[in-house]
Amino acid sequence: MYNLSQKLLNWYHVAMVVRIRFGKGFKLGRKRQKNKRLALVLAALLPPSALAAAILAFWRIAADLNWTNSFAISSGVFSHWQVWLGAAVALQLCARALNRYGKSGDPAAS
């Protein structure tokens, strides 16, 4: 009995090699043109939304100065002009970065 229990307890001392094989996955280079096209599409769509955010910021400023009626959003995070102006700047910067990425390596863009 002791010999059997001794073997059961010591079975894990056997050296074991575990090999994990990962797949190659997809390369970004294969779809680089599609990524650049998508970046250019998003870069074209972001400036109008940045303009809308800037208009909302100026509307909020005008409402605070009593130049217009009340602002459409009366409470919450989006009721402050700083948020709208920051969003407009962030959207414009993202559009510029995406535009630069989309046109990188393009001989016609230079």
Secondary structure as UniProt FT lines:
FT   HELIX           2..9
FT   HELIX           11..13
FT   HELIX           28..31
FT   HELIX           32..64
FT   TURN            65..66
FT   HELIX           77..79
FT   HELIX           81..102
FT   TURN            103..105
FT   TURN            107..109
//
